[in-house]
Amino acid sequence: MVQAIVLAFLAGLMGLNGVPHFVTGITGREFPNLTGNSATNNAVGGLAAFAIAAVLLTFAHVSTHPWAALVAGAFGAVLMTVFHARRGAYWMSRRFGRPLPDV
């Protein structure tokens, strides 16, 4: 059950983290990203985050502990939602000396 909880939590984090990157990328806007702020990097990064979340869910064996995995995944998604709502990506870029996107 611990494996399901940890991997579902990480899948929630990664899946939700992919949303702002993917959406800003496909709409042609920049967003802070480790690989660069361009729209293309964000769109690809968002897709990669979705793929990583899917792999994590596969290894979580959600069907054996569905409720624990659901709660853990939801908690990870909420945590990432709060991170992005508080402009955490911009804070991290400034903190680590990365350039901010041209807005």
C-alpha positions as CSV (number, residue, x, y, z in Angstrom):
1,M,0.0,0.0,0.0
2,V,2.9,2.4,0.7
3,Q,4.0,2.0,-3.0
4,A,0.5,2.9,-4.2
5,I,0.4,6.0,-1.9
6,V,3.8,7.3,-2.8
7,L,3.6,6.8,-6.5
8,A,0.0,8.1,-6.7
9,F,1.1,11.2,-4.8
10,L,4.0,11.8,-7.2
11,A,1.7,11.2,-10.2
12,G,-0.7,13.8,-8.8
13,L,2.2,16.3,-8.5
14,M,3.6,15.5,-12.0
15,G,0.2,15.4,-13.7
16,L,-0.9,18.7,-12.3
17,N,2.5,20.3,-12.9
18,G,2.1,19.5,-16.6
19,V,-1.1,21.5,-17.0
20,P,0.3,25.1,-16.8
21,H,3.3,24.1,-18.9
22,F,1.3,22.4,-21.6
23,V,-1.5,25.0,-21.7
24,T,0.9,28.0,-21.9
25,G,3.1,26.2,-24.4
26,I,0.3,25.3,-26.9
27,T,-1.1,28.8,-26.6
28,G,2.3,30.2,-27.6
29,R,3.2,31.9,-24.4
30,E,6.2,31.6,-22.2
31,F,6.3,30.1,-18.7
32,P,9.1,29.4,-16.3
33,N,10.7,26.0,-17.1
34,L,13.9,24.3,-16.2
35,T,14.7,23.7,-19.9
36,G,13.9,27.3,-21.0
37,N,10.9,29.5,-21.0
38,S,9.9,29.1,-24.7
39,A,6.4,27.9,-25.7
40,T,7.9,24.8,-27.4
41,N,9.9,23.8,-24.3
42,N,6.8,24.2,-22.1
43,A,4.5,22.2,-24.4
44,V,6.9,19.4,-24.6
45,G,7.6,19.6,-20.9
46,G,3.9,19.4,-20.2
47,L,3.6,16.3,-22.3
48,A,6.6,14.8,-20.6
49,A,5.0,15.5,-17.2
50,F,1.8,13.7,-18.3
51,A,3.7,10.7,-19.5
52,I,5.7,10.5,-16.3
53,A,2.4,10.7,-14.3
54,A,1.0,7.9,-16.4
55,V,4.1,5.7,-15.8
56,L,4.0,6.4,-12.0
57,L,0.3,5.4,-11.9
58,T,1.1,2.2,-13.8
59,F,3.7,1.2,-11.2
60,A,1.5,2.4,-8.3
61,H,-0.9,-0.6,-8.9
62,V,-3.9,1.7,-8.2
63,S,-6.4,-1.2,-8.6
64,T,-5.0,-2.9,-5.5
65,H,-5.5,0.1,-3.2
66,P,-7.9,2.5,-5.1
67,W,-8.9,4.7,-2.2
68,A,-5.5,5.2,-0.8
69,A,-4.1,6.0,-4.3
70,L,-7.0,8.4,-5.0
71,V,-6.5,10.3,-1.8
72,A,-2.7,10.4,-2.3
73,G,-3.0,11.5,-5.9
74,A,-5.6,14.2,-5.0
75,F,-3.3,15.5,-2.3
76,G,-0.4,15.7,-4.7
77,A,-2.6,17.5,-7.2
78,V,-3.8,20.0,-4.6
79,L,-0.2,20.6,-3.4
80,M,0.9,21.4,-7.0
81,T,-2.2,23.6,-7.5
82,V,-1.3,25.7,-4.5
83,F,2.3,25.9,-5.7
84,H,1.3,27.3,-9.1
85,A,-1.4,29.5,-7.6
86,R,1.2,31.2,-5.4
87,R,3.4,31.7,-8.5
88,G,5.9,29.1,-7.3
89,A,7.4,28.6,-10.7
90,Y,8.4,32.3,-10.9
91,W,9.8,32.2,-7.4
92,M,11.9,29.2,-8.1
93,S,13.3,30.8,-11.3
94,R,14.3,33.9,-9.4
95,R,15.7,31.8,-6.5
96,F,17.9,29.7,-8.8
97,G,19.0,32.6,-11.1
98,R,17.0,31.4,-14.1
99,P,15.7,34.1,-16.5
100,L,12.0,35.0,-16.1
101,P,9.8,34.7,-19.2
102,D,9.0,37.8,-21.3
103,V,5.4,38.7,-20.3
